[in-house]
Amino acid sequence: MKLKTSTLTSCLLGSALLALAIPGIGHAMPSYPPVTQSRLDNAASSKGWLMFNRDYAGDDYAPYAAINTSNVASLKPVWTSPKVNIPHGFENVPIINGDYMFVTTPLDHLMAFDAKTGKLLWKYTYKLAGDATKTICCDVNNRGVAVYDDMVYMATIDNHVVAFDAKTGKVAWNTALYKPGVGYSIDEAPLIVDGKVVVGVGGGEYGARGFIAALDAKTGKLDWKLHTIPAPSQPGGKTWPAGAYKHGGGSPWMTGTYDPSTKTLFWGVGNPGPWLASTRPGHNLYSDSLLAIDPSTGKIKWHYQYTRNDTWDYDGVNTPTLSNVTYKGKPYKAIVEANRNGYFYAINREDGKLIYAKPFVHDTSITGISPGGHAINNTANQPGLDKQITTCPSFLGGKNWWAAAVDPKTNMAYVPTLHACMTMKGVPTSYAAGLPYLGETFQMIPDPTSPDLGSVQAIDLSTGKQVWQYKTKAPWNGGMTATAGGVVFSGGTNGKLYGFDAKTGKILWTSADLGSPIVAAPVSYEVDGKQYVAVWSGWGGVWPLWSGKLGAPLTKAPTGGQLHVFALNG
């Protein structure tokens, strides 16, 4: 699911960005190592953090062990950025190449820092179209950039992709993919594949027909465009009633992953529109699906649909992480994902066939998995016109977009988890450009089986079963990063960053309060042989917008973003 966000005043933006000094001016700029396709293919062994989920596998795993279980308790602050006074969620993942660190803020502002010292090297203030925030669902986020050659690429919530010179911030090209203010937006970081900038565009709550686009990295010219909701003449088109595809949703609003060995791009697709399933009988491809795509043409190789004819807003956009798993003694090249519908999946990434799917939260919407390998919807818990239902998990899912991490040493996935349920009721709706297209009312409620709203779970990839769990009264909205030192990092709504023992879940280190709750994923990187851990604090995102009474304890949480960087010995 991607709520309508009010337009911010220019005064607020001005004060936020003027708070940043520019100490880099007048000083020599650090060297910038060009980012080749070979470096992207081998990003897993990079010293930096070259893409949103660190590498093409999307595992958020850093192969550094200088910070480890025996010394993480000595982690100290190294530098902190000036505070950016934008009262929205800071969901950015810093991208580090050489000494350069690129970060974005809500409302599409971009900065380059020296990754060692925090010196601001350059900044760019993007000028959003006036009506851009009128039809944005779920906060005015920007989750980050992509890097390639000597360029940096940022997507915007008014549907542009902008290319910058990495060393100076000078704009090289700016391509518009759709007009703003009618329901389409982009908030994910782009992904670079073989000289193409790949990005998803859509808006499932506004009936925007989602699409994935690939642009030439040098020129910004559109190379291909794939609609996630097929027309009647296309494969999957007959899974919709006549004409429904035009406003079928399917927003591909999170960054995908890629397998260089098979030249396959993997991208998740969001909810169908409108939410009320009885208005669109059928499986409704490719909503709530994982797509395997040929990146040279944009053609679909195969698909797997997590939730057919979804009526609960169980988007399929969570990161499709590439991992080799052994299940019941048989090895697989797999994709693993903790899905919004409450099941943890392992899917064969060679053919899209299900390996296993196991529930990881209390689930009454899905009753099990069919012999054919698909979720079985609980029809008794589907809302209808004047029919209210109660079901679990909530529309925010057992896990939302927050990054999970996969550690090949422990063979575990680390999953930020939400334990909540909801009521839903169908209401009449009709499509109008720029207006919400839901057909349901809804309210989050507590999960009767769990007194705790949040948890961090470790799941064994060989079984899909929980190994350990750390529970919290508050929701856990922070992403996870695992490291070769046996420490998993993630931030809480209390504004503190935690270091967990990857094997046991024991808390080994806790930072001071960083000033605002954390919804971003941390990163870890090396510069000149020293390992760092960095994370944004800055409250916002889906929880304060959609949580209702469950969110009351955090209504007065401080906002505004700061980037915090830690290392051993300060």
PATI-212205 format. One line per field, with one value per residue (C-alpha): residue number from 1; residue in one letter; x, y, z. Coordinates in Angstrom, 3 decimals. Each point is the difference from the previous one (the first is absolute). Example, Ala and Ser with C-alpha at 12.3 -4.5 7.8 and 13.67 -1.06 7.14 Angstrom:
# PATI-212205
num = [1	2];
residu = [A	S];
px = [12.300	1.370];
py = [-4.500	3.440];
pz = [7.800	-0.660];
This chain:
# PATI-212205
num = [1	2	3	4	5	6	7	8	9	10	11	12	13	14	15	16	17	18	19	20	21	22	23	24	25	26	27	28	29	30	31	32	33	34	35	36	37	38	39	40	41	42	43	44	45	46	47	48	49	50	51	52	53	54	55	56	57	58	59	60	61	62	63	64	65	66	67	68	69	70	71	72	73	74	75	76	77	78	79	80	81	82	83	84	85	86	87	88	89	90	91	92	93	94	95	96	97	98	99	100	101	102	103	104	105	106	107	108	109	110	111	112	113	114	115	116	117	118	119	120	121	122	123	124	125	126	127	128	129	130	131	132	133	134	135	136	137	138	139	140	141	142	143	144	145	146	147	148	149	150	151	152	153	154	155	156	157	158	159	160	161	162	163	164	165	166	167	168	169	170	171	172	173	174	175	176	177	178	179	180	181	182	183	184	185	186	187	188	189	190	191	192	193	194	195	196	197	198	199	200	201	202	203	204	205	206	207	208	209	210	211	212	213	214	215	216	217	218	219	220	221	222	223	224	225	226	227	228	229	230	231	232	233	234	235	236	237	238	239	240	241	242	243	244	245	246	247	248	249	250	251	252	253	254	255	256	257	258	259	260	261	262	263	264	265	266	267	268	269	270	271	272	273	274	275	276	277	278	279	280	281	282	283	284	285	286	287	288	289	290	291	292	293	294	295	296	297	298	299	300	301	302	303	304	305	306	307	308	309	310	311	312	313	314	315	316	317	318	319	320	321	322	323	324	325	326	327	328	329	330	331	332	333	334	335	336	337	338	339	340	341	342	343	344	345	346	347	348	349	350	351	352	353	354	355	356	357	358	359	360	361	362	363	364	365	366	367	368	369	370	371	372	373	374	375	376	377	378	379	380	381	382	383	384	385	386	387	388	389	390	391	392	393	394	395	396	397	398	399	400	401	402	403	404	405	406	407	408	409	410	411	412	413	414	415	416	417	418	419	420	421	422	423	424	425	426	427	428	429	430	431	432	433	434	435	436	437	438	439	440	441	442	443	444	445	446	447	448	449	450	451	452	453	454	455	456	457	458	459	460	461	462	463	464	465	466	467	468	469	470	471	472	473	474	475	476	477	478	479	480	481	482	483	484	485	486	487	488	489	490	491	492	493	494	495	496	497	498	499	500	501	502	503	504	505	506	507	508	509	510	511	512	513	514	515	516	517	518	519	520	521	522	523	524	525	526	527	528	529	530	531	532	533	534	535	536	537	538	539	540	541	542	543	544	545	546	547	548	549	550	551	552	553	554	555	556	557	558	559	560	561	562	563	564	565	566	567	568	569	570];
residu = [M	K	L	K	T	S	T	L	T	S	C	L	L	G	S	A	L	L	A	L	A	I	P	G	I	G	H	A	M	P	S	Y	P	P	V	T	Q	S	R	L	D	N	A	A	S	S	K	G	W	L	M	F	N	R	D	Y	A	G	D	D	Y	A	P	Y	A	A	I	N	T	S	N	V	A	S	L	K	P	V	W	T	S	P	K	V	N	I	P	H	G	F	E	N	V	P	I	I	N	G	D	Y	M	F	V	T	T	P	L	D	H	L	M	A	F	D	A	K	T	G	K	L	L	W	K	Y	T	Y	K	L	A	G	D	A	T	K	T	I	C	C	D	V	N	N	R	G	V	A	V	Y	D	D	M	V	Y	M	A	T	I	D	N	H	V	V	A	F	D	A	K	T	G	K	V	A	W	N	T	A	L	Y	K	P	G	V	G	Y	S	I	D	E	A	P	L	I	V	D	G	K	V	V	V	G	V	G	G	G	E	Y	G	A	R	G	F	I	A	A	L	D	A	K	T	G	K	L	D	W	K	L	H	T	I	P	A	P	S	Q	P	G	G	K	T	W	P	A	G	A	Y	K	H	G	G	G	S	P	W	M	T	G	T	Y	D	P	S	T	K	T	L	F	W	G	V	G	N	P	G	P	W	L	A	S	T	R	P	G	H	N	L	Y	S	D	S	L	L	A	I	D	P	S	T	G	K	I	K	W	H	Y	Q	Y	T	R	N	D	T	W	D	Y	D	G	V	N	T	P	T	L	S	N	V	T	Y	K	G	K	P	Y	K	A	I	V	E	A	N	R	N	G	Y	F	Y	A	I	N	R	E	D	G	K	L	I	Y	A	K	P	F	V	H	D	T	S	I	T	G	I	S	P	G	G	H	A	I	N	N	T	A	N	Q	P	G	L	D	K	Q	I	T	T	C	P	S	F	L	G	G	K	N	W	W	A	A	A	V	D	P	K	T	N	M	A	Y	V	P	T	L	H	A	C	M	T	M	K	G	V	P	T	S	Y	A	A	G	L	P	Y	L	G	E	T	F	Q	M	I	P	D	P	T	S	P	D	L	G	S	V	Q	A	I	D	L	S	T	G	K	Q	V	W	Q	Y	K	T	K	A	P	W	N	G	G	M	T	A	T	A	G	G	V	V	F	S	G	G	T	N	G	K	L	Y	G	F	D	A	K	T	G	K	I	L	W	T	S	A	D	L	G	S	P	I	V	A	A	P	V	S	Y	E	V	D	G	K	Q	Y	V	A	V	W	S	G	W	G	G	V	W	P	L	W	S	G	K	L	G	A	P	L	T	K	A	P	T	G	G	Q	L	H	V	F	A	L	N	G];
px = [0.000	1.266	-3.510	-0.370	2.725	-0.538	2.116	2.871	0.850	3.100	0.957	0.330	2.192	2.144	0.665	0.765	2.604	1.542	0.889	2.671	3.365	2.208	3.450	1.149	0.168	3.558	1.526	1.378	-2.628	0.773	0.626	-2.980	0.495	-2.242	-2.712	0.242	-2.464	2.625	0.084	-3.788	0.055	2.458	-1.537	-0.286	3.780	0.173	1.489	-2.882	-3.770	-0.734	-3.770	-3.156	0.232	3.820	0.281	-2.058	-1.023	-1.765	1.243	1.065	3.053	3.354	3.038	1.967	1.047	2.064	-3.131	-1.044	-1.746	3.043	0.498	-3.266	-0.708	2.808	-1.669	0.084	-1.345	2.388	-2.030	-3.558	-1.531	-1.762	-3.672	-2.364	-3.279	-2.422	-2.721	-0.299	1.532	3.703	0.072	3.215	2.788	3.368	2.002	3.780	2.595	3.591	-0.039	-3.357	-3.292	-3.221	-3.161	-3.497	-2.706	-3.776	-1.181	2.905	3.077	3.425	3.292	3.518	2.105	3.550	-0.716	2.869	-0.410	-3.555	1.179	-2.765	1.436	-3.053	-3.775	-2.884	-3.430	-2.518	-2.944	-3.133	-2.959	-2.650	-2.582	2.467	-0.955	-3.745	-0.312	2.868	-0.755	1.870	2.271	2.315	2.855	3.169	1.858	3.235	2.083	1.802	3.602	1.595	3.154	0.535	-3.712	-2.623	-3.698	-2.996	-3.722	-2.569	-3.540	-1.119	1.117	3.354	3.351	2.953	3.655	2.805	3.763	1.081	2.900	-1.756	-3.762	-0.475	-3.126	0.782	-3.569	-3.560	-2.674	-3.703	-1.818	-3.506	-1.790	-0.431	-3.187	-2.095	1.082	3.410	3.207	3.473	1.586	2.403	3.664	0.728	1.970	2.737	0.205	2.244	-0.027	-3.705	-1.646	-2.966	-2.784	-3.618	-2.825	-3.554	-2.555	-2.204	-2.333	-0.836	-0.707	3.243	1.008	3.522	3.012	3.716	2.212	3.620	1.909	3.351	2.455	1.966	-2.847	-3.157	-1.830	-2.767	1.151	-3.048	-3.175	-1.849	-3.516	-0.531	-3.725	-0.359	-2.437	-2.591	2.146	3.086	0.818	-1.970	-2.391	-3.026	0.396	-1.823	-3.571	-0.398	1.631	1.170	3.676	0.094	-0.190	1.209	2.749	2.952	2.525	3.588	1.107	3.072	3.433	0.457	2.932	1.992	1.778	2.989	0.588	-3.388	-0.544	-3.279	-1.505	-2.375	-2.600	-2.962	-3.448	-2.509	-3.720	-2.761	-2.468	-2.473	0.629	-3.473	0.543	-3.658	0.156	2.675	-0.496	2.991	3.620	0.853	3.502	2.589	-1.105	1.616	2.496	3.693	1.096	3.102	0.935	2.499	1.784	0.980	-3.611	-2.340	-1.718	-1.310	1.744	-2.250	-2.108	-1.098	-3.134	0.073	-3.658	-2.615	-2.983	1.408	-2.499	2.250	2.710	2.709	2.476	2.664	2.739	2.230	3.565	0.394	3.302	2.163	1.286	1.060	-2.097	-0.186	-3.511	-0.715	3.475	-0.303	2.003	-1.687	0.945	-2.749	-1.649	-1.086	-2.484	-2.072	-3.214	-2.660	-2.544	1.759	1.879	3.752	0.715	2.780	-0.472	2.147	1.522	0.662	-3.637	-2.215	-1.239	-0.706	2.500	-1.813	-2.173	-0.319	-2.019	2.163	-2.839	-3.532	-1.890	-3.756	-0.143	1.956	-1.050	2.940	1.769	-1.677	1.535	0.799	2.108	-2.189	-1.558	-3.593	-2.138	-2.389	-3.207	-1.784	2.461	-0.503	-1.950	-2.990	-2.429	-1.477	1.970	2.634	2.666	2.836	3.193	3.769	2.512	-0.959	0.282	3.537	0.835	1.969	2.936	-0.143	2.758	2.578	3.096	0.616	3.563	1.335	3.217	1.649	2.081	-2.979	-2.363	-2.606	-2.187	-0.543	-3.492	-1.471	-3.510	-3.343	-2.603	-3.340	-3.427	-2.777	-3.645	-1.135	-3.321	-0.906	-1.401	-0.993	2.770	0.668	3.173	0.898	3.549	1.776	-2.515	0.368	-1.321	-0.506	-3.562	0.686	0.146	2.485	1.449	3.008	-0.595	2.204	0.863	-1.817	2.812	2.792	0.260	3.003	-0.385	3.510	2.800	3.204	-0.069	2.774	-1.274	1.908	0.165	0.096	-3.367	-1.749	-0.394	0.841	3.312	-0.260	-2.151	0.498	-3.383	-0.927	-3.156	0.481	0.063	3.371	0.283	3.779	1.785	2.668	3.655	2.031	3.807	2.741	0.910	-3.138	-1.842	-3.370	-0.816	-3.466	-1.659	-3.071	-2.820	1.737	2.672	2.715	2.116	0.541	2.616	-1.417	1.946	-0.865	-0.124	-1.981	-1.750	1.719	0.454	3.748	-0.043	-2.476	0.674	-1.101	-3.328	0.631	-2.700	-2.868	-1.359	1.765	-1.792	3.032	2.344	3.566	2.999	3.552	3.024	3.789	2.231	3.787	-0.376	-2.405	-3.527	-2.899	-3.716	-2.389	-3.740	-2.544	-2.306	-3.202	-3.556	-2.708	-1.161	-2.991	-0.438	-0.943	-2.274	-1.934	0.283	-3.001	-0.411	2.909	2.299	-1.071	3.168	2.126	-2.134	2.422	3.169	2.641	0.516	2.773	2.882	3.635	2.570	2.047	3.300	1.728	3.324	2.284	2.232	-2.218];
py = [0.000	3.286	5.146	3.223	2.365	3.716	2.428	1.441	3.673	1.327	1.643	-3.394	-1.341	3.098	-0.097	-3.713	0.257	3.301	-1.740	-1.877	1.703	-0.695	-0.726	-1.718	3.255	1.217	-3.376	-2.729	-2.578	-3.677	-2.237	-1.873	-3.598	-0.630	-2.622	-2.596	-2.786	-2.415	1.856	-0.178	-3.720	-0.450	2.509	-2.722	0.252	3.796	2.152	2.437	-0.324	0.270	-0.490	0.175	-3.504	0.027	-2.453	-1.540	-2.877	2.500	-1.716	3.073	-1.944	1.740	-2.354	1.916	-1.407	2.789	0.792	-3.301	-1.602	0.426	3.752	1.502	1.279	2.521	1.563	3.828	2.926	1.299	2.738	1.226	2.094	3.280	-0.548	0.287	1.431	-1.781	-1.669	-3.127	-3.442	-0.304	-3.370	0.530	-2.546	1.764	-1.070	-0.076	-0.118	0.728	2.988	1.216	-0.567	0.990	0.537	1.252	1.538	0.113	2.281	-1.061	1.880	-1.512	0.477	-1.372	-0.393	-1.118	-3.461	0.235	3.520	1.103	2.990	1.103	-0.126	1.226	0.125	0.254	1.386	-1.527	2.234	-2.109	0.747	1.989	-2.790	-2.838	-0.719	0.112	-3.692	-1.589	-3.018	-0.702	3.000	1.964	-2.488	-0.339	-3.217	0.778	0.052	-2.287	0.434	-0.931	1.146	3.555	0.750	-0.058	-0.638	1.102	-0.561	2.527	-0.045	2.066	-2.868	1.211	-1.751	2.384	-0.768	1.930	0.232	-1.914	2.315	3.350	-0.537	1.581	-1.281	-2.045	-0.849	0.025	-2.304	0.187	-3.349	1.194	3.194	0.755	0.502	-2.821	-2.902	-1.034	0.416	-1.470	-0.382	-2.912	0.069	-0.886	-3.124	-0.011	-3.061	-0.167	3.730	0.427	1.918	-2.120	1.494	-0.756	2.532	-0.197	0.742	-2.907	2.045	2.336	-2.563	0.818	-2.828	-0.757	-0.451	-0.728	2.097	-0.300	3.106	0.256	0.949	2.388	1.847	-0.555	-1.269	-2.548	-3.477	-2.060	0.208	-2.942	0.464	-2.121	-0.350	-1.594	1.064	-2.591	-1.023	-0.650	-3.079	0.263	2.553	-2.247	-0.200	3.350	1.023	1.981	3.432	-0.429	-0.199	3.719	0.897	-3.261	1.331	-2.334	2.600	-1.373	2.392	-1.715	-0.599	-3.413	-2.427	-1.635	-3.243	0.771	-3.709	-0.418	3.643	0.089	2.999	-0.676	2.622	-0.073	1.395	1.643	-0.252	-0.028	2.872	0.516	-1.865	-1.602	-3.338	-0.657	2.858	-1.817	-3.797	-1.978	-0.518	3.600	-0.528	1.283	1.649	-1.338	-1.857	-0.562	0.579	-1.519	2.363	0.027	3.328	0.390	0.002	0.412	-3.298	-2.185	-3.372	-1.351	1.209	-1.166	1.490	0.129	0.972	-0.492	2.373	1.904	1.949	0.652	2.217	-2.659	1.528	-2.311	2.636	-1.145	-0.610	-3.274	-1.153	-2.433	-2.813	-3.608	-2.212	-3.692	-1.221	-3.603	-0.927	1.556	3.117	2.885	3.331	1.895	3.298	0.480	2.606	0.744	1.014	2.468	-2.847	-1.502	-2.862	-0.426	-1.250	-1.853	-0.039	-1.687	2.949	-2.093	-0.812	1.814	-3.160	0.045	-1.792	0.738	2.621	0.159	2.431	2.333	1.950	-0.774	-0.335	-0.381	1.403	-2.897	-3.495	-1.863	-0.814	-1.928	-3.124	2.265	2.232	3.072	1.672	-1.017	3.042	-0.200	1.041	0.435	2.794	1.932	3.264	0.837	2.860	0.439	-3.056	0.709	-2.534	-0.343	-1.648	-0.249	1.247	3.647	1.800	1.013	-3.693	-2.368	1.899	3.235	1.422	0.068	-1.875	-3.541	-1.312	-3.440	-1.320	-2.861	-0.945	-0.623	-1.023	2.341	2.854	2.867	1.397	3.208	-1.143	1.659	-1.805	1.723	-0.794	2.079	0.466	0.654	0.834	0.499	3.317	1.174	1.577	1.236	1.095	3.679	1.097	1.398	-1.324	-3.036	-3.217	-2.405	-1.248	-0.949	1.575	-1.457	0.265	-1.587	-1.903	-2.021	-3.593	-2.063	-2.570	2.515	2.711	1.344	2.063	-0.536	-2.513	-0.958	-3.627	-2.286	-2.626	-3.136	-0.035	-3.809	-0.337	3.379	-0.232	2.522	-0.437	2.961	3.072	3.332	1.551	3.648	1.748	2.602	-0.861	-0.907	2.108	-0.015	-1.989	-2.625	-0.303	-3.118	-0.079	-2.618	0.948	-1.772	3.227	1.007	3.716	1.572	3.085	0.346	2.488	1.153	1.599	-2.502	-2.162	-3.576	-2.642	-3.534	-3.238	-1.624	-3.508	0.652	3.370	1.307	3.782	0.680	3.784	2.843	3.545	3.123	1.506	1.356	2.652	-1.565	-3.498	-2.021	-1.314	-0.326	-2.945	0.434	-0.608	-1.126	0.894	0.222	2.964	-0.284	-3.285	1.344	-1.333	2.397	-0.360	2.763	0.591	2.790	0.910	1.822	-1.057	-0.343	-2.438	-2.300	-0.487	3.548	0.357	-3.267	-1.548	1.751	-0.639	-2.465	2.904	2.210	-0.580	1.458	2.992	2.371	-1.685	2.559	0.423	1.284	-1.976	-0.474	-2.390	-1.748	-1.804	-2.327	-1.848	-1.616	2.443	2.932];
pz = [0.000	-0.836	2.936	-1.180	1.230	0.354	-1.977	2.004	0.064	-1.682	3.270	1.677	-2.777	-0.019	3.728	-0.142	-2.722	1.050	3.254	-1.965	-0.218	-3.022	1.440	-3.198	-1.999	-0.466	0.896	-2.210	-0.890	0.648	-2.979	-1.381	-1.233	-3.040	0.550	-2.752	-0.719	1.288	3.326	0.215	-0.822	2.883	2.405	2.655	0.527	-0.348	2.752	-0.423	-0.318	-3.710	-0.206	2.080	1.491	-0.306	-2.882	-2.782	2.284	2.267	3.162	2.028	1.131	0.518	-0.094	2.638	3.356	1.571	2.008	1.554	2.941	2.256	-0.538	-1.268	3.525	-0.606	-3.049	0.206	-2.058	-2.680	-1.675	-0.268	-2.758	0.795	0.719	-2.962	1.283	-2.286	2.123	-2.126	-0.092	-0.814	-1.770	-1.922	-0.274	-0.459	-3.064	0.512	-2.774	0.941	2.373	-1.329	1.795	-1.787	2.032	-0.739	2.168	-0.231	-2.821	-2.222	1.168	-0.628	1.865	-0.355	3.138	0.664	1.423	2.507	1.352	-0.759	-2.019	-2.358	-3.526	-1.911	0.184	-2.443	0.841	-2.377	-0.943	0.164	-2.236	1.888	0.027	0.543	3.618	-0.632	-0.788	1.880	2.106	3.221	0.478	-2.298	0.144	-1.987	0.726	-1.816	-3.153	-2.408	-1.188	-3.309	-1.805	1.318	0.429	2.745	-0.771	2.064	-0.609	1.225	1.327	-3.009	-2.282	-1.290	-0.106	0.310	-0.742	1.720	-0.280	3.095	0.833	-0.446	0.132	-3.423	-1.777	-3.119	-1.039	1.359	-1.413	0.876	0.023	0.896	0.956	3.716	1.987	-1.479	2.196	-1.335	2.008	0.532	3.412	-0.394	-0.902	-3.653	-0.918	-2.660	-2.257	-3.076	-0.690	0.740	2.842	1.120	2.119	0.922	-0.383	1.309	2.707	1.014	2.221	-2.906	-2.681	-1.784	-2.342	1.114	-2.250	0.129	-2.267	-1.151	-1.097	-1.734	2.748	-2.236	-1.696	2.041	-3.071	0.673	-0.993	0.991	2.075	1.568	1.381	3.098	-0.753	-3.462	-2.696	-1.171	-2.978	2.164	2.089	3.246	-1.433	0.280	3.793	0.210	-0.808	-3.218	0.251	3.619	-0.966	-0.852	3.694	1.467	2.261	0.310	1.104	-0.147	2.754	1.456	-1.515	-1.580	-0.151	-2.806	-0.853	-2.296	-0.687	-1.714	-1.003	1.926	1.746	2.911	0.939	2.387	-0.824	2.356	0.682	-2.616	-0.299	1.423	3.236	0.064	-1.753	-0.822	-2.550	-2.061	0.024	-1.223	1.000	-1.024	-1.381	0.618	3.241	3.191	-2.172	-0.499	-3.605	-1.608	-2.847	-2.854	0.633	-3.642	-1.258	2.984	-0.830	2.834	0.286	2.764	2.896	3.410	1.580	3.788	0.562	-2.714	-0.230	2.989	2.101	3.026	-1.568	0.245	-2.470	-1.403	-0.022	2.864	-1.129	-1.960	1.514	-1.954	2.201	-0.433	2.282	0.731	0.796	0.939	-1.174	-3.456	-0.980	-1.789	-1.504	1.746	0.695	3.599	1.201	3.105	-1.737	1.102	0.075	3.025	-1.681	-0.390	-3.525	-1.757	-3.789	-2.628	-1.852	-3.087	-0.754	2.535	1.694	3.729	2.250	3.243	1.708	3.788	2.151	2.101	1.688	1.156	-3.281	-0.563	-3.555	-1.487	1.065	-1.524	-3.261	-2.816	-1.603	-2.956	2.227	0.570	3.013	0.763	0.781	2.938	-1.760	3.335	0.786	-3.225	0.451	-2.165	-0.414	3.481	1.195	2.656	0.786	2.499	-1.157	0.529	-0.965	-0.564	-3.328	1.001	-0.088	2.156	-1.463	-1.958	-2.247	2.803	-1.120	1.196	0.035	-0.934	1.563	-1.939	3.051	2.289	-2.834	1.496	-1.149	2.456	-0.356	1.482	0.895	0.739	2.141	-0.691	-1.403	-1.595	-0.754	-3.575	-1.632	-3.644	-1.241	-3.503	-2.066	-3.537	-1.725	-0.408	-0.809	3.059	2.544	2.282	-1.528	2.885	0.460	3.614	3.425	2.465	3.485	1.616	3.249	2.369	-0.778	2.655	-0.045	0.625	2.679	-1.920	-3.171	-1.282	-0.120	-1.726	-1.148	-1.135	-2.464	-1.024	-3.811	-0.093	1.745	-0.110	3.771	2.706	1.852	2.366	0.524	1.766	0.885	0.546	1.193	-2.749	-3.729	-1.484	-3.158	-0.466	-2.677	0.749	-0.965	0.778	0.131	-0.173	3.568	1.198	0.831	-1.462	0.168	0.070	1.480	2.191	0.478	3.190	-2.180	0.899	-2.293	1.184	-0.631	0.344	0.238	-3.333	1.486	3.189	-0.276	3.129	-0.016	0.038	-0.484	0.168	-1.164	1.800	-1.050	-3.510	0.274	-1.929	-0.716	-2.696	-3.094	-2.288	-0.390	1.245	-2.248	0.705	-2.114	0.036	-0.841	0.361	1.838	2.651	0.356	0.544	0.717	-1.107	0.372	-0.393	2.853	-0.946	0.798	-2.627	-2.640	0.116	3.735	1.107	-3.044	0.152	3.466	1.599	3.720	0.003	-0.855	2.930	2.091	-2.823	-0.991	1.746	-1.199	-1.076	-3.744	-2.224	-1.443	0.929	-1.387	2.688	-0.653	2.482	0.202	2.553	1.909	-1.032];
